[in-house]
Amino acid sequence: MNHHKHFSIIGPGVMAEAIISGLINKQVIPAGNITAAGPRQDRLDQLSASYQILTDPDNAAAVKSADVVILCIKPQKLNEVMEDLQKNIPADALVISIVAGATLQSLMDGLSHPAVVRAMPNTPAQVGEGMTVWTQSEQTSEEQHSLATQILDALGREIFVEEESYIDMATAVSGTGPAYVFLFLEAMIDAGVHLGLPRRIAEEMVMQTIKGSIEYYNQNDSHPARLRNQVTSPGGTSATALYYLEKMGFRTAISRAIWAAFTRSQELGKGRKHQDPEDSEK
């Protein structure tokens, strides 16, 4: 446990709470060494009561003695927050950003700070089962790299990548991924209800089916297509259902959705407004 270090978390939202919970539960740092900062005092009070952390409504004051600064703000607020933090972050501190689209260079320039990590976690981090893909600036030291690994591993699993371009891709696949999964769950449950199942039973059936399928995949070395073929008998129910999924463009819809999320992540990084990917094809 890093008893001698202090972490400041800017932007006390849902992901910030997931990080706070993970850091404390995995004993990365004592609760009393964490400060959450943001404008909403009611939210700060809530986090303080739940996790016994410190709070500060002043972002600049919160980072002045920090060893690690974690940015958990919305992309639209980034420039404003960086202006507040500039010249207040200690020279030897590590900055970790989970701001979608914000590049290492934009963070380094906006904060006038060299040691920066850019990370993309996802919401399952709230239960310690997140997937975080991250990279770092060249000026980040080996000790800071090790510390970043500790921090991000507390959220679930982490993958370090050398190429920053992979972060926008990770945003589209794993960062946004839970939304695709939840929509798929919702569609399966609603279909069960449409067939005549009580919603409670449909939910339990779908949840266990998804959970069991993932566990079965984890315990096999087979490609997903091979596992799918194992349950697809010629002329059977699975074959019929899969035929309709393919006919309705299921794979294409997933692929295009992920590409759209990737494009949007790049737009956020460049400060651009959203453009419908369909428009570029017309």
N, C-alpha and C positions, 0 to 999 in steps of 0.2 A: 504494500500500500504506500502511496506517495504522500506521506505525512507532512513533508516539507514543502509541497507544491500547492498552488492555489489556482483553481479553474474559475473562469468567468464565462457565463453563458448569456449571450445577447439574443433576446427574443424568446420569451418564456412560453412558447406554444406547445403543441402536442409532441412534436419531435424533440423539443428541448426537454420535456418531461421524461420522454423515453430515454434520453441520454443520461439525465440525472439519476433515474431509477437504475439503469444499467451500471453506471459508475459506482453507485453505492452498493448494489447487490453483489457485484463482482469484486467488491473491495479494492477498486482501483484507487480511490481517494476517499477520505472521511467526508461525511456530509457537511461538517463545519468548515471545510476548505472549498466549498462550492458557493459561488455567488451568481444568482440569476438577476438579470437586469432587463427592464422594460418599462413602458409608460403606464401600464395598468396596475395600480396598487392592489386591487382586489385579487388579481391573478398572482401577483408576487406573494401576497399573504397566504393564498391557497397552497402554493408550492412550499412555502416556509413551514406551514402547519403539517403538511403531508410528509416532508422529507427532512425537516430540521436543517435546512440550508440557510445561507445568508441571502439577502436581497438588497437591491439598490435601484431606485427609479432613474438614476443618472448613469447612462451607458459609459461615459468617459471616466467617471469616478470608479466604476466597477472594474475597469481593466488596468488601472494604474499600477497595481501590484500583482498582476496575474502572470502566471507561468504559461498558462494555456488560455486562449480566448477562442470560444466556439460560437460561430455566427449561425443562428437559426432563424433568420428573418426572411421575409418575402422578397423576391427579386426587385419588386417595385420600390422597396424601402432601402435597398442596399447603398445607393449613393449618399443618401441622407445620413445613414448610420456611419458609413466610412468617414464622412466629413467630421462627425463627432469624435470618432475614435482616433483619427489621424494625429500622430505625435503624442498620444497618450498611452499607447501600448509599449511596454518595456522592450528594449532592443533585443533581449535574448528570449523573448516569449515566442511560443508557437501559436499560429492562428490556424484554426480548422474551420472551413466553411462548408455548409451543406446547402448553400443557396443555389438553386437550380440555374444552370446556364452561366454562372459567374466564373470566368476563366481565372487561371492563376495570375496571369499578367494584369488583368483588371483589378484583382484583389491586391496585388503587390503595389500597383500604382496608386490605387485609391486609399490604401492604408499607409503608404510609404514604409512598408515593412517587407523584409525579404523571406522569412521562413513561413511559408504558407502551405497548407494541405487543402486540397479540394476533394470532397467526399460526397457520395450519393448513397445514403441509406434508404430504407423503406419502412413502412409503418409496422410490419411485424417486429421491428426493434422494440416496440412497446411491451412485448412479451418475451424478449430475449431471443427471438428467432429471426432477426433481420438479416438482410444481405446488403453489405456496404462495399462499394467499389471506390477506390481512392487513388490519388496520385499526389505528388509533392513538387515544390519548387526545388531547383538545384541547390539553393542556399540552405535547405533544411538539413540539419546535422543528423548523424547516425543515432544519437541519443534521442533527438526529437522524433525521428522515424520510429524508433522503438516505443516511445511514449504514445504516438499516434496509433500504432498497432494495438497497444493495450486498450486505449480508449474505444476504438472502433470494434474491437473484438468483444467488448462488453455488451454490444448491441446484438450479437449473434455471430455471423460469419463475416470475414472481411477478405477482400482481394485487392492487393496492391498492383497497380499497372504503371508501366513506364510511359505509355502513350496517353497524353491528356485527352486525345480525341475519343478514347474509349469511355470517358465519363458521360458524354452526351448519349452514347449508345447505351450505357448502363442505366441512364435516366429513363430511357424509353423501354428497356426490357425489364429490369428489376425494380427501379425506382417507382415507375408507374404500374408495374406488374400486378401488385395486389388489387388494383381497380379492375383489371381484366378478370382476375380470378373471382372476385366478388360478384361481378356481373354474370359470369358463367354459373356460379352457385345460385344466384337469384333466378336465372332463367330456368335452371333445372328444377328448382323448388316450385316455381310458378307452374311449370309444365306438369309436375306431379299433382299439384292442386287442381289444375285443369282436368286431369284424368279422373279426379274424384277423391284423392287422398286428403286426409286432414292435414293442414299446414304443419302442425307439430311433427307428425310422422314423416311427412315429405322432407322437412328440414333435417331430421335425424338420419334418414336414409341417405340423403345427399352428402351431408357432412362426413359420415363414416365412409361412404364410397370414395370420396376424394382423399380423405386421410389414409385409408387403406391402400388406395392405388399408389399414392406417393411412397408409402412405406414399402410396398411391394417392389416398386421401381428401385428404391434405394438399396434393397437387398439383392438385386439382380445386376448382372453385368450387361444385360441385353439392351439394345437400342429400343426406344419407345415404340417404334414401328413394329418390332418383333413381338413385344408384349401385346400390342393392339391386335396383331394377327392371331395371337393365341386365343383370344376371346371372340374372334370373328369367324363363326362357322359359315360355310357356303349356304346361301339362301336363308340364313337365320335372322334373328332380330337385330343383332349388332350390325350385320352387313347391310340390312335395310336402312337402319338409322344413319350409318356412316355414308351411305350413298346419298342420302338427302343432305347431310352436312356438306359433303363435297359439291353437290349440285347447287347449293345455295351460296357457295363461295366462302366457306368457313375459314379455310387456310388463308385465302386472299384477304379476307376482312381483318384477321389477326395481324397479318404482315403489314397491311396498309395502316392499321391503327398504330402499330409500333413505329413505323416510318414517320407518321404524322407527329407522334410524341417526340421523336428524335429531331425533326425539323423545328418543332416548337422550342425545344431546349436550346438549339442554336440561335433561334430568334431572340430568346430571353437574354442570351449572352451578349448579343449585339444591340440590345435595347430596342428591338423592333416590335411593332405590333403584330398580332397574329395574322397569318395569311393562310387561307384554306388551301391545303395541298392540291385539291381538285382544280383550283384556279390556274396552277402552273401547267396543267395539262390541256387547257382549253386554247 
